Amino acid sequence: MKFNEVKYQDAATKAYLGSPSIVRTPTGDLLVTHDYFGPGCPRNHEDEEHLTSVYRSSDEGATWTNVTHIAGAFWSNLFVHDGAIYLLGTSQQYGAVVIRRSEDNGNSWTHPRDADSGLLFASGPRREPPNFHCAPMPIAIKDGRIYRAFEDMQGTGWGVDFNSTVVSADADSDLLHADSWTMSNRIAFDRAWAPDEWGELAGPGWLEGNVIETPAGELVNILRFHSDPLADKAAVVRIHDEGRRISFDPTEGFIDLPGGMTKFTIRREPETGLYLTISNNNTDPSRPGQRNVLCLNASEDLWHWRRVATLIEDDLPLAWEDSMRLTGFQYVDWQFDGDAIIYLVRTAYDGSHNFHDANRVTFHRIDHFRKLLQGDDHGSAP
């Protein structure tokens, strides 16, 4: 398989690679981050995963250089705003909401030591609420305000105890100051909201929300929905009052979304107005958590989606069951880049001991992607 490898981590270390994020910097370079998880990864004083690494490419992704490491940064996304680069996420696994800024092309970063330097919303001591969770999700900017989705884990159950919330700030404010930011109310998922025809779900819950503007100009948070044994479902939470309030209506709040069982990023293409996502749409009903196929999907209205192209499939000489068990192309972060889409993948491939525990972060691009948007699935992208 052809790909550019940003980072390889031998699975024997029991440290795995997660949370890839990518931006093009104001200087024209590509900047990438990822974190580490698993029993062998670096841990902090609370025995929590917390380390992020930064890489840069000055040759359009052909080669990558490790720039630095950032302690106390986890599940974080990169974005560029007013000429500076920001990293927004949590301080550790289930930690505080923190933000950092770099004004030297990613070489050095501010440290969120207090409410005046990037510590936006404090967490409790180890696993005592609030326990903030997210993934490298995109920011949305509407009417001069920045929005980003998080979850608060109010309990011990992965997914089922995640409360959806949104943070927001005036885009002209100092984003490192906690008083610039507002957090909405928090909504826990109620099992009774799942439609009866879905049957009994194993641990239903929402997570890794994606704030985006609808064609009607409203803001919504589209969340990954853990719907096992179903697949390809997502939940839609509405955002009101400049991010001060969110609401969920179960009669309209579920959509069919390819890859809704795993992390996805949705962005709107400005030329066509189409919404796009790169995700693990389910191709095998027996495995709702399948991640060994990666596809580009499109929507005109955010509610109805179609598959546009298959981007990556496992090419290893594995039986299908072994491929689903061992191979994963997942947690994609991506950006429009002129006539191309550039994307970064948490990749478990050729030596990983399961599909989840990725041993690679890989860089890819789709040239002339708009040609793929003219119909339904065109097969594999070039």
N, C-alpha and C positions, 0 to 999 in steps of 0.2 A: 504494500500500500504506500502511495506517495503522500508524504506530509512533511512539514517542517516541524521539527521537535524543539520546543522551547526548553523543556526540562524532562529528564528521565530520572526516575527513582526506582531502584531495585526493590521489588516486592519483599525480598528477604529482610529489608530493614524494618518492615512493619510500619513504615511511615508512608502515607499516601498523599496524593496531590489533589487539592480541591479548589473550588471557588475561582475559576479563571475569570479575568476581566481584561479588557483591551480598550485603548483609546489612541488616536493620533494626537500627538502633542502640538502645541503652538509652533514648535520648531520644525515640524514635519516628520519627526521620528515616530515610531510605534512604541508604545509603552504597555507592559503587561504585568499583571500581578496574579499570584495564586497563593493559597495557604496550604498547610499540612494537617492531616488528621490521622488517627489510628493509634494503636498502642505503642508504636515506636517513635512517634513524632515528638518534637520539642514541646514541653509543657511549662506552665508558669507556677507561681507559688501556691495557687489553688488547685494544682494538678489538672489544669484545663489547657486545651489546644489554643494557641494564640499567635503563631508566627506566620507572617506573610513575606514573600520574596518578590522583588521587583526586577524586571528585565527590560532591555531596550534594544531595538533594532533600527539601524540607520540605512539598511539596504532593502527596505520593503518586506521584511520578514524572512529574508534568506538566511541570516544568521542572527543570533541573539547573545547579548552580554548580560550577565547578572550584575545589576547596578548596586543593590543594597538589600538588606533585610529589615523588616519592621516588626518589632516586638509589640504585643498588645494590639494587633489588628487581625480581624478574622471576618470571614463572610462579607468581604468588602468590595465595592465597585469603584472604578475610576470614572471621573468625568472632568471635563474642562469647562471653566466658567471664568469670564472676565480675564482671560489670559493666564490663569493659574490652573494647576492640576490638583484635583481633590481626590481623597480616598475616604469613603463613607461606609461604615459598617458597625461591627461590634468589637469590643476590646478583647474578647475571648469567646469560646463556645458558651453561649447563653450569658453574655456579659452586658456592659453598658453600651449605649449608642455613642459612637465617637466619630470625629471627622478630623482629617489632616489635610494640610495644604503644602504643595511644593511649588516654588517659584524658580527652580533651576533645572527644569526638564526631568524631574524625578530623582535627581541625585540625593537630595536631602528633604526631610519632611518635618513639619511641626509636630510637637508632642502634646497630646490632650491631657495635661496634668490637672486641669481644673475647668470651671465653667467659663473662663475667659480664653481658653486655648484649645477647645475642641471636645471637652467632655460635655455632651449635650444632654443625655438623660442617664443618670446613674442607675446601676443595678444593685441588687442585694448581694451579700456575701455568698460564697459558693452555693449555687442552686436554690437560694432563697429569693422569692419574687421581689422586684421584677427581674425576669430573665429574658433579655431580648434576643431575638432570632431573626435571621434574614438569609439572603443569598446575594450574590453580586447583581442586584436588580437595578434597572435604569432609573434615573430621575426623570421627572416630567416638569416642564416649565409652562405655566399658563398665567396670563395676565400679570406678569412680573413676579410670580411666586414659584418657588421650587418645592416639589413634592417627592416623597420616597416612602415606600411601604416597609413595615417591620411587623414582627409578631412578638407577643409577650407570652412566654410559657408559664402559665399559672397552674403548675402541678408537675407531675413527673412523666406523663404520657406523651411520647413523641406524636405530634400531629393533633391528637384529640384534645390536648390541653393548650394549643396555640390560640391566642387571642389576636385577631387582626387589628392593626392600627396603622395610622399614617402620620408622618411628621412633615412639617412644611415650614418655609421661611421666606421672607421677602428676598427676592433675588439681588437686591441692591444692599442688603445688610451684610454685616461681617459674619460669615458662615461659621467662624470659629467660636462665636459667642453663643452660649446656651440660651440667653434671653432673646435671641433672634428667632428661635424655633418654637413651634407649637406642636403638641401631640394631640391627636383626636381621642375620642372615646375608644374603648377597646371592646371588640365583639368576639365572644366565644362561640364556636360552632355547636349547634344543637342537633343531636342525632335525629330528632323528630322532623327536621327540615328536609331530609333526604326523601325523594319521592318514593311512595310505597312500591311502585313497579320495579325499583332497583333491587328490592329484596334486602337481605341482611348484609350490611357492609362491615368489613373487618377494620375497625379503627378509623372511622371517617374523621377527617380534619382538613384544615386548610393552612397553607403556608406559602412563603416565597412569592408574595404579591407583586404585581406589575402595574404601577400607576400609569394611566394613559388617557388621552382626551378622545372622546367619541366623535363621530361625524357631526353630532348635534351640538358639540362644544361643551359637553359635560365631562367631568372627571370620574373615572371608575378605577377600582383596584381589582384586576383580574388575577385570581389566586390559583395556584396549583391545588388540585383537590385529590386527596388520597381516598380513592373510591373502590379499592380492592373488594371483590373480584371483578368489578367493572374497570374500564379504561377510557382514556380520552375524554374526561370530564373536567370542567373548571368552574369556579364560583366567581360571581361578579358582585363586589361591594361598591356601593355608590358613595361619593365623597361630596360633602356639602360645606358651605360657609367657610371657604378658603382653607379647607383642611381641618376645621375645628370639630367636625362631626362626620361620622360615617354611618351607613345603614345597610341592612341586607333584607331583601324581600324574597323568601324562598319560592314564591310563585313565578318569579322571573329571573332568579339569581343563579341558575345553572345553565351552562352552555356545553355543547359538544366541541371540544378543542383537541386536535391531534397533539398528543404528547402531554395532555393535561395531568397525567399521573406523575410526571417528572418536571424538573425545573425548566422554564421557558422564558424567553425574553421577547416581547412584542415591541416593534417600532413601526412608525408610519412613514411610508416612502413619499417624499414631498411631490415628486413629479406625477405619479399615477394616483396618489391618494390611497393606495392599498396598504393595509396592515400586513406585516410579515412576521413570521416567527420561524425559528429553526429548532426542531424538537424531535423527541422520540415517539413518533406516532406508533400506535400498537399494530403490529402485523400478525400477531399470534394470540388468539383469544385465551389460550391456556396460560399465558404469561403476561398479566396486565402491567407488570413492572419492567417489561422488556426494554433494553437500551442498546441493542446491537445494530439498529438501523436509525439513521439520522436523515430527516427530511426538511425541505423548505415548504412552508405552508402560507397561504394568503387568504385575506378576507376583505371584502368591500366595506363591511359594517361592524366588525369586531365580534358579531354573534354567529356568523355562518362562515365556516372555513373549508378550504379545499387544499388537497396536496398538490404542490407544483412540481417538485422534483425530489428524487432520492439523491442525497448528497454523499453519504458514506454507508457502506455495508461491510460486514466482516468478510475478508477474503482469505482468512486462515483455513487450512484444511481440517476443519472441525465439524463434527456432527452438529445438527441444528440445536439440539438440547445443550450441547457443550458450548456452542457459540453464545446462546442466551445466558448461560451460567458464567462465562469467563470474559466476555467482551462487552465493553460499554463505550459509546460515544455520547457524552452527556454534559449537562450543565453549561451549555453553550452561551458565551457572551459574544456579541457581534455588533458591527457598526456599518452604516453606509459609508462608502469611500469612493466618491465619484461614480463611475460606471460599474464599480465592483462592490461586493460585500466582503468584508474581512471578518473572520470569526476564529474563536479560540475554543478548544474542546478539552474537557477533562476526559482523558482517554485511558481506558483499561484494555490493553491489547498486547498479545504476544509476550507472556510472562507474568501477567497479573494473575492473582489467585482467585479473584472473582470479578464480576462486571462492575461492582460498586467501587472497589478499592483501586483507584486509578494509579497506574505507574508512569503515566506520561501527561504532559500538557502539550497540545499540538496546535499549530497555526495553519489556517486554510484561507482560501479566497475563492469567490465566485465572480469571474469576469463577465461583464455584459449581462448582469442578472435580470435586467428588465425583459430580455428576450424570453426568459422562462415564465414570465407572468401572463402570457397571452392565452393560456388555456390551462386545463387540468394536468395531471401528472405527465410529465414529458420523459419519464425515466430518469436515468442518472444524469446529473449535471456534469458539464465538461470540467 
